[in-house]
Amino acid sequence: MLKWALIFFLISIVAGFFGFSGVSAAAAGIAKVLFFIFIVLFAIFLVIAFATGAMVL
């Protein structure tokens, strides 16, 4: 998921460089949502791993 967030971030930068502000804003919004979903899932799995004392995956 983090990989996709980085891909959309790069799309946003390239689109902004070439002047496609609408595409850039949309890609940046998608990247932001994916990044926050990644952070939430990471925190949940971290808490589960500490609670059980085992490797989760």
C-alpha positions in Angstrom: 0.0 0.0 0.0 2.9 2.3 0.7 4.3 1.5 -2.7 1.0 2.7 -4.3 1.0 5.9 -2.2 4.6 6.6 -3.5 3.5 5.9 -7.1 0.6 8.3 -6.9 2.9 10.9 -5.2 5.3 10.7 -8.1 2.4 11.0 -10.6 1.3 14.1 -8.7 4.8 15.6 -8.9 5.2 14.9 -12.6 1.7 16.1 -13.5 2.3 19.3 -11.5 5.6 19.8 -13.3 3.8 19.6 -16.7 1.0 21.9 -15.6 -1.8 19.4 -15.1 -3.0 20.9 -11.8 -6.3 18.8 -11.7 -4.5 15.5 -12.2 -1.8 16.6 -9.8 -4.4 17.4 -7.0 -6.3 14.2 -7.6 -3.1 12.1 -7.4 -1.9 13.9 -4.3 -5.3 13.3 -2.7 -5.2 9.6 -3.5 -1.6 9.4 -2.2 -2.6 11.1 1.0 -5.5 8.7 1.7 -3.4 5.6 0.9 -0.6 6.8 3.2 -3.0 7.4 6.1 -4.6 4.0 5.6 -1.1 2.5 5.7 -0.3 4.3 8.9 -3.5 3.1 10.6 -3.0 -0.5 9.5 0.6 -0.4 10.6 -0.4 0.9 14.0 -3.1 -1.8 14.4 -0.7 -4.6 13.5 1.9 -3.2 15.8 -0.5 -3.2 18.7 -1.6 -6.7 17.9 2.0 -7.9 17.7 2.8 -6.4 21.1 -0.4 -7.8 22.7 0.2 -11.3 21.5 4.0 -11.3 21.6 4.1 -13.0 18.3 5.0 -12.1 14.7 1.8 -11.0 12.8 1.6 -11.6 9.1 
